[in-house]
């Protein structure tokens, strides 16, 4: 592309690269959106509650299987579901074996609620505990995260920190402010990014993988230096720029908190036109 755009003014070449980078992010979002939604199968399951939390219950079925039921928004359930209770759960399948999404929970007669017995005191498998923690993490109204990656044009190594708050105004909309630091051969970058992300409703909120798109303003502070020595003379250039941009992004996140993201900065003067990061939300 560099050779084919050699005749263009520098400002026009930057706009062309910005549009191309923006198109790449939008293409990624389209590819993610065309993924088919997972099939859902609803039925009733009876069993004994062996764990009960704010976001899920774990039930032991009569055939000695352990199933984690995540709580769906607006579901019908008792205010308290004690360990040892006998329950009947109406639920849908998810994309993870051993995890289902509950839509209605009814406590049935029987059981030994609140009494430590061999039935409700059974040690559950480790993978059940992992699923419970992942569900609880995904349901938090605030998270903090870290990320690392690289930027192109200019070439930078990037590290960052983010906070995620929500949902706000919509069950799938989150406010995600962040700060990012970048180092390159001639460029040092500090970026403040008060962005908003929208979780695409392609799969359940408690699914293992969710996709999202987003954007927002970016406020960049850039220091560039260029040193050249030749013919016994030295030319030094030092500059500090502040640059306001529009960020557009798309990504995919695992319920455990791991995510990967592609971002472009439109109308940026010196910030990376395209960046790729991998991060983790705690």
Helices and strands as residue ranges (DSSP letters): H 10-33, E 43-52, E 56-61, E 66-76, E 85-93, E 99-111, H 126-138, E 142-152, E 156-166, E 173-183, E 187-199, E 209-230, E 233-254, E 258-266, E 274-281
